[in-house]
């Protein structure tokens, strides 16, 4: 038995319960249910991009990823905008 497996099996019950609860957020069904949330965030970004002008792709993509994570994982709509 590998050390990590041993460590997981010997973890306190509260730790195992916490891992099980967090794991539910990443089941196939749960991830599919996030599609509408993700689409909403992405569509807001697309609308901004369609407005024209220049932007730094790295920063905008980083902001998009952060907004998606905030929406899906925390239920927050941040709509980060860089000057």
Secondary structure as a PSIPRED ss2 file (coil, helix, strand):
# PSIPRED VFORMAT (PSIPRED V4.0)

   1 X C   1.000  0.000  0.000
   2 X C   1.000  0.000  0.000
   3 X H   0.000  1.000  0.000
   4 X H   0.000  1.000  0.000
   5 X H   0.000  1.000  0.000
   6 X H   0.000  1.000  0.000
   7 X H   0.000  1.000  0.000
   8 X H   0.000  1.000  0.000
   9 X H   0.000  1.000  0.000
  10 X C   1.000  0.000  0.000
  11 X C   1.000  0.000  0.000
  12 X C   1.000  0.000  0.000
  13 X H   0.000  1.000  0.000
  14 X H   0.000  1.000  0.000
  15 X H   0.000  1.000  0.000
  16 X H   0.000  1.000  0.000
  17 X H   0.000  1.000  0.000
  18 X H   0.000  1.000  0.000
  19 X H   0.000  1.000  0.000
  20 X H   0.000  1.000  0.000
  21 X H   0.000  1.000  0.000
  22 X H   0.000  1.000  0.000
  23 X H   0.000  1.000  0.000
  24 X H   0.000  1.000  0.000
  25 X C   1.000  0.000  0.000
  26 X C   1.000  0.000  0.000
  27 X C   1.000  0.000  0.000
  28 X H   0.000  1.000  0.000
  29 X H   0.000  1.000  0.000
  30 X H   0.000  1.000  0.000
  31 X H   0.000  1.000  0.000
  32 X H   0.000  1.000  0.000
  33 X H   0.000  1.000  0.000
  34 X C   1.000  0.000  0.000
  35 X H   0.000  1.000  0.000
  36 X H   0.000  1.000  0.000
  37 X H   0.000  1.000  0.000
  38 X H   0.000  1.000  0.000
  39 X H   0.000  1.000  0.000
  40 X H   0.000  1.000  0.000
  41 X H   0.000  1.000  0.000
  42 X H   0.000  1.000  0.000
  43 X H   0.000  1.000  0.000
  44 X H   0.000  1.000  0.000
  45 X H   0.000  1.000  0.000
  46 X H   0.000  1.000  0.000
  47 X H   0.000  1.000  0.000
  48 X H   0.000  1.000  0.000
  49 X H   0.000  1.000  0.000
  50 X H   0.000  1.000  0.000
  51 X C   1.000  0.000  0.000
  52 X C   1.000  0.000  0.000
  53 X C   1.000  0.000  0.000
  54 X C   1.000  0.000  0.000
  55 X C   1.000  0.000  0.000
  56 X C   1.000  0.000  0.000
  57 X H   0.000  1.000  0.000
  58 X H   0.000  1.000  0.000
  59 X H   0.000  1.000  0.000
  60 X H   0.000  1.000  0.000
  61 X H   0.000  1.000  0.000
  62 X H   0.000  1.000  0.000
  63 X H   0.000  1.000  0.000
  64 X H   0.000  1.000  0.000
  65 X H   0.000  1.000  0.000
  66 X H   0.000  1.000  0.000
  67 X H   0.000  1.000  0.000
  68 X H   0.000  1.000  0.000
  69 X H   0.000  1.000  0.000
  70 X H   0.000  1.000  0.000
  71 X H   0.000  1.000  0.000
  72 X H   0.000  1.000  0.000
  73 X H   0.000  1.000  0.000
  74 X H   0.000  1.000  0.000
  75 X C   1.000  0.000  0.000
  76 X C   1.000  0.000  0.000
  77 X C   1.000  0.000  0.000
  78 X C   1.000  0.000  0.000
  79 X C   1.000  0.000  0.000
  80 X C   1.000  0.000  0.000
  81 X C   1.000  0.000  0.000
  82 X C   1.000  0.000  0.000
  83 X C   1.000  0.000  0.000
